[in-house]
Amino acid sequence: MSGGTPSGDDYVRFLDRTSTRPGERHHALSLLELRPGQRCLDVGCGVGEDARAVREMSGADVVGIDLRPRMAAEARSRSAGRPGVTFLAADANRLPFVDAAFDAAWVKRALMHIANPADAMREMARVVRRGGRVVAVEPDLEVVLLDSAFVDVTRRLLAMHAAGYANPWAGRQLRRLMGEAGLVDLQVVVEPLEITDLADAEAALRLLSLATSAADRGVLTPDEAAAWEGELRARDDRGQFSCHALMFVAGGRRP
């Protein structure tokens, strides 16, 4: 999440805007290969949508962890009355679990917020039993392709967007991170994302808000920011808005 120092409530709103919608199930959850009665760890659980989906799909017990107590509390509140899902505040780089405590581990769009993702991946591998799966879904935030007549302005803005995250290269790092953590049978798939509506791009990337922030910081002049925004709005009105990004889906097994 780029810009400033967000509060816990800011993060809740951010996830409600950009992450898994209620009732949605990410297709990569099936790669966890879970069965009823098994245990799964959800690292960076956010408001708990993926944890609840894992429980509903597989019957496994799910423990979600998030660094922010406010996020864990929100996930707990939204899961009230649902058995088999537990949430707590914990650091992904120092998981409070014994070795081999889980049958699988899941992380989605959390490693991009972690400055030392290798530590988090090693911890996930440690707490998964032999033969268990680790699955990660992460973007590469330096691969955002936005069509605009203002090429230099767009480059500066997208560089500023990527720099707002602790680890903007999370997606491209997944194969290496999993290999260094000792996982085997690695598989990485790159999935293209297309956004053809400015409102959707604003929800996911905060493009217009980014231009305002860039002008405030002196990255752009106010005139550059206004012209860039106006051109994007005009393209959107004509049905010509075009933005593409990449998401990496990776899986590995603990030997």
Buried (B, 14 or more C-beta within 10 A) or exposed (E): BBBEEBEBEBBBEBBBEBBBEEEEBBEBBEBBBBEEEBBBBBBBBBBBBBBBBBBBEBEBBBBBBBBBEBBBBBBBEBBEEEEBBBBBBBBBBEBEBEEEBBBBBBBBBBBBBBEEBBBBBBBBBBBBBEEBBBBBBBBBBBBBEBEBEBEEBBEBBBBBBBEBBEBBBBBBBBBBBBEEBEBEEBEBEEBEEEBEEBEEBBBBBBBBEBBBBBBEEEBBEEEBBBBBBEBBEEBBEEEEBBBBBBBBBBBBBBE
